[in-house]
Amino acid sequence: MLRLLLAPLWEALLLLDRLLFLQERGYAAQLLPLFDPTLSPRNYAVLGVRRPGGTPAEAPAATGAPF
């Protein structure tokens, strides 16, 4: 029962994470609804388009640590 209650929140957090990931790397990103949400809760697409002159975020430096 708890899983059913938390599933929409978890899905929203994952979509937001993916959206922010693209925006941090210089993409113009947005969430687009694909169809009626009553058909499926997974009705969004994440669209990312590279901005002209957009600069990606710097990659973290290798520290030698495995993780």
N, C-alpha and C positions, 0 to 999 in steps of 0.2 A: 504494500500500500504506500509506504514511504517513497519507494522508487517512482511510482506514478505521479506523486505530488512534486517531486524534485526534478523530474525529467525535463519539463519546459525551462526551468531555471538553468539547468546544466547545458541544455542546447543553446540557450541565449548567450551564456558565458563563452562557449566554444566559438560561436559566430563572432562575438565581439573580439575575442582574442585573435582570430584570423583577420578580421577587419583592421585592427590596430597593427598587426604584424605587417600587413601590406602598406599601410599609411606611413609607418616608421621607415620603410625602405623606399619612399619616394613615389608611391603609387597613389592615384586618385581611386579610392576604394569605396564601394557602397554595397549594401545588401538589397537585393531585388527579390520581391515576392514572385514566385513562379505560378502559383495556382492557389485555389481556395484552401485556407488552413484547416477547414473541417475534413478535407480529404486526407491530409497527412500533416503532422506537426513540422516535418522537415520540408517546408515549402519555400525556402530561401536559397538564393544563389549569391555567392560572394564574387563580385566583379571588381577586378583591379586593372587599371589602365595606367601605363607609365606616363608620368607627366613630362612634358618637354623640359629638359634641363634639370629634371629631378635627380637628386643625388641619394644614393642608397646610404643607409646607416653603416658606420664602420663595423667591420667584423671584429669580434673580440680577439685580442692577442693570444697566441698559444702560450700556455704557461708550463706545459710539460706534465700537468696533472691529467689523469685519464678522464676525469669528469669535472 
